[in-house]
Amino acid sequence: MARHRGAPGGRPATGRPAAAQADARGARHARPPDQVYRSSFFLLASTVVTAALGFLFWVVVARFYTPEQVGMATSLISATSLLAYLSLFGLNSTLIRFPAPAFARNAQVTQSIALVGAVACAAGTVYLLGLPLYGEKLLFVRDHPVAAVGFVLCCACAAVNLLTDSVFISARMPQYNVIVDGLLQGLVKLALPVGLVAFGSVGIVGATGGGYLVAVLASLFLMRRRLGFRFDFRTRGTRLREQLRFSVASYVSSLLNLVPLMATPLIVLHELGAASAGYYFVAFQIAGLLNAVSTAVGEALFAEVSFDESRFAELLRRSARIIAAVQLPAVVVVALGSGLLLRMFGGGYATRAHGLLVVLACGALAVALNTWASFALKLARRMKHLILSNVVYAVVTIGLAALWAPRGLVWLGWAWGAGNLASGLYAAVALIGRRTAAAPPPTFRPPPVPPAGSVPLAGPVPQAWPATHTPPGPRTAPPAQAPPGPPWGTPPPGAAPYPVHREPGPIRAEGPH
């Protein structure tokens, strides 16, 4: 690490000033400014690899465990995923949209990990305590101390893993999500069930939790090696309190987005029976791979605009073209090959779920519009309209599903598409309204001042002074003392450098909330 921090005299061994060396490194290793295509590819690849290895995981589980054990394990794993998602509090979006300055980035990520992990542990504990009310058959988990602690830790690892995914997306390095979530987590899950057969359904949950644990450890290792991450519990400059409103609004919109996903299967089960619920589940999972296209592109757009807000309109148009170019052919392929795809699960699925899958495949276009417009609203910080668009989505989808369910499974597919179309149109209209709003006058926002002892960013720091303001003099070097660790964006020797994040300027077309 000495060659990164320089000789004891404050200058590097080469004799060149430290700032000059930092500028040279930034220029030599600068990443291309537009990575929408690249990021979209890796995020979609992560989803596909995770889904493929997850499918193999359940094939192995079905061969070594009884259906009763599988049923109880799926209930616990579904609860784990839901509790992990609820524990994020919108911080996954905040880390991408509002990254802290380099001197406080480690502290921002550290505090987010600590908060999410603690909330997930508390949520898992509350879930176990409430099992007598809604899960009497799962009380064996609560009554066994080791199983109970393992379940709570599984919830914490699942939540932290979701958060670290956002760290790599924000760093414009989504390829590590493929390695961590797609390969490492999937392969560990695939290897553990056979050795845990003696533990029954707890063994299945343990295999899933083992995958989450390995994913978290691998993420922290890669963050340390590739991003220079170190745990830092200082609070100055993290921007978490300043962006609390954005985090809460993002969290509320995410919860509203979950409601139809949870309610529609229950409507199918209640109105059409368990068999139809199974047909609906399989068709919806296949259609979910189509919807992953727009989600991957949307997350890439979210990261790129957060990196450079001046290209908002350009990247918004480009992401729309990418979604259309990929989504349309994929919809045609799935719709025409729906019968063949469903035959892989058995003849009954090809007969009963064929029409539903065709409708869900066509509805993926409405889902793409809704996803694209929702990410655009979040980037424009139109959080009120983002929440309202998800209210429209939940009300229309659930209302039409309850009304049309007696007509058959196909009508539930139409309800799903109608809800997404209504929400997407509302979000698009709100986005157009933002573009026509009067732009606020430019405001003075001085650059963040790093605390004493911190190491400044490598490379020049852009200023945001208005024309009438006299910029300050040159920055002075911080006191010469050993920092607690390398700054965010200064990886260890031999590692690929972290892209320097430029503090975004204000959105000029943003109207009042």
Disulfide bonds with the S-S distance in Angstrom:
none
